[in-house]
Amino acid sequence: MSPARETIGIGMVGHAFMGAVHSHAWRSVHRFFDPPLVPRLAVLAGRDETRAKAAAQRFGWADVETDWRKLVVRDDVGLVDICTPGDSHAEIAIAALEAGKHVLCEKPLANSVAEAEAMAEAARRARERGVRAMVAFNYRRVPALAHARNLVASGALGEIRHVRSVYLQDWLSDPRAPMTWRLRKESAGSGALGDLGAHIVDAAQFVTGEVITGVSALTNTFVKQRPSEGGGTDEVTVDDTALFLARLSGGAVASFEATRFALGRKNAMRLEVNGSKASLAFDFESMNELQWYEGSGTEAGFRRILVTEPQHPYVGAWWPPGHLLGYEHTFTHEVADFLGAIGAGTDPAPSFDDGLRVQRVLDAVEKSAAAQATWTAVEEGK
Ligand code: SOE
């Protein structure tokens, strides 16, 4: 029998979609992986006590707080998991790090570069005391994307020339879809850009091992007023879509598109990389696969790699080959990696510095779109 492992109390702030999927990860990680610390679902925080208690009961949390400030200083909490809208990330993360708690923070790291800088600075200070911080870019933990990164790093694609990435959803296509916090700048920071664009920026940088050095962007808001929660209408103050061209540090060029108006596309997070020797392509809606192209001649063509072999990243902990994984597994991988880094005393990735770098890209996109700096209008004919 293996020796009893140490436990770590988790305190989670927020209990909506991300809270549900994070709870699932904390509950199951040690049953499939062998993290050095076994998570204990100690306390969940939510402002509305009745709803927080119901969520705690449903998702398996031992206790509830209605004020996150109490949660971050509790003795039975060693790690704070932030699953709230972006406007509270900085305050909660900095308080938790100062209280000596490890922090996992949902993406995007913050609503502004200034907040992200303060968080990254707090994380650097905490690190000196052995306290770790990580941003929750879960798509890095899709086995196919982790495998794609390994393929690029091995040199199998050769020199990287193109990165093409889109993140397409359609839940706002209907103008009658109601107002939510995601459509207010003060709570969400930005719209499709921060919510979806942040994921593909991180994924592109993760897979290629390169960073984005410059952008030229276009954003648009199609529906400017939406039915408000309390009757009447409310102004949408964020982008509905963001498109941008980018240069990568290794010399490749890239294009990105994030939208919630791609009717029929539910969660099409896609990434294609073209190198001098081979190409790869990924689509989250078929997340257990990678498309791979190399060679030439009449029989050459993209072929499907089913990324379900035990040798593929993360897969060995789960089911036999061909027994597919889903969205929720990416979060289990995320917390397994974070607990592993905490136990080993190493830096988790993506760090708050990585989150800050993504925030700077989002900021550059907004600035470029607002300035229309490199925009060349098409001349009218006579
Ligand atoms: C938004 O629609 C959303 O829930 C994002 O916030 C998540 O990060 C993404 O994984 C799925 O879509």
Residues whose N, C-alpha, C, O or C-beta is under 5 A from the ligand:
A	BS01	SOE	D195
